[in-house]
Amino acid sequence: MIIKAPKAINSNIITPKNKEELDLIKEILRRMNIASAILTDEEKEELGLIEMMKNVDRNEKVSRETVMKSLGK
């Protein structure tokens, strides 16, 4: 679940332990009129990849062969 915040504030990602906790969080957010959205597994994976790309060393060169090997291709 991701909580959308105004542009000046970052968003928070919350991972509930179980369905009951998820339902409680959703109800609290609804009562407080706070926008939220459930992320799909694909969206969570994309966020992880984006974070990895932000932290990559852009000065180091890697061969195409190495990249394809790490991708399993």
Contacts in CASP RR format, 6 or more apart in sequence:
PFRMAT RR
TARGET T0000
AUTHOR 0000-0000-0000
METHOD contacts of the structure
MODEL  1
MIIKAPKAINSNIITPKNKEELDLIKEILRRMNIASAILTDEEKEELGLI
EMMKNVDRNEKVSRETVMKSLGK
1 13 0 8 1.000
1 14 0 8 1.000
1 15 0 8 1.000
1 16 0 8 1.000
1 22 0 8 1.000
1 25 0 8 1.000
1 26 0 8 1.000
1 36 0 8 1.000
1 37 0 8 1.000
1 38 0 8 1.000
1 39 0 8 1.000
2 11 0 8 1.000
2 12 0 8 1.000
2 13 0 8 1.000
2 14 0 8 1.000
2 36 0 8 1.000
2 37 0 8 1.000
2 38 0 8 1.000
2 39 0 8 1.000
3 11 0 8 1.000
3 12 0 8 1.000
3 13 0 8 1.000
3 14 0 8 1.000
3 29 0 8 1.000
3 34 0 8 1.000
3 35 0 8 1.000
3 36 0 8 1.000
4 11 0 8 1.000
4 34 0 8 1.000
4 35 0 8 1.000
4 36 0 8 1.000
4 37 0 8 1.000
5 11 0 8 1.000
5 12 0 8 1.000
13 39 0 8 1.000
13 47 0 8 1.000
14 25 0 8 1.000
16 22 0 8 1.000
16 25 0 8 1.000
26 36 0 8 1.000
29 35 0 8 1.000
29 36 0 8 1.000
39 47 0 8 1.000
END
